[in-house]
């Protein structure tokens, strides 16, 4: 009598549960500080229409000195006014909406593109995989900022165009990382067992490969927002990003840079906001990488 031996594929590694993840994050002071900064920025951006003292584009008659210079921070204008007499605090909160929206949309699109390219090239390989990865290498050869400036200059700059331009230049790092992990997973015994049992590519990809990639995508999604916020601010500062009068932290600095010596708050305050938000996402992303990386387990 011949025994029937069934081969059970190795189950996908389960990501860290949410309560456990939050507990481990809470033990990291820098990560908690980053989360607080992010929460503060998100709350300010979401509630901006209801909490700002003035319309961000309103030019106040009493918003300039007799000589026509911006007002310094004070009781009437908490962060002072800009060169047109507009309230800087109100513009910063609405600028946070722009930066976060572009950061989330652009980084989300970059993750989707990078994941599709990396998984396709890493699993199917062959000619399709080689073409996709050579195209990825070609994209990586171009300086991201220079490519973004060229694309933004070709298209009419707007919030959504800027988001898509940033996504187009930021997906390559994700694709390379996902390609490496997918190539390794495709050679594992449990994937070979699935193929032997007759599982199709769709089942293998969605049931056994993509779940293993979730921790990596979470980490890259968090760290990528930091890069996206900085790139959006850079493009707006150079005049090829979000266009005035829509407030953006980058174009606030661009508009007021001529008053750097006489009204330094117009540059320092939005610059500090950009650095604080980018640093916050980096701190949280680094903590998530240490927690979700199996090689780091037990080191907290």
Secondary structure as UniProt FT lines:
FT   HELIX           18..26
FT   HELIX           29..46
FT   HELIX           48..51
FT   TURN            56..57
FT   TURN            61..62
FT   TURN            66..67
FT   TURN            78..79
FT   TURN            83..84
FT   HELIX           88..124
FT   HELIX           126..141
FT   HELIX           144..154
FT   HELIX           159..186
FT   HELIX           189..196
FT   TURN            197..198
FT   HELIX           201..204
FT   HELIX           205..209
FT   HELIX           210..237
FT   TURN            238..239
FT   TURN            244..245
FT   HELIX           249..256
FT   HELIX           257..259
FT   TURN            260..262
FT   HELIX           265..292
FT   HELIX           294..296
FT   TURN            297..298
//
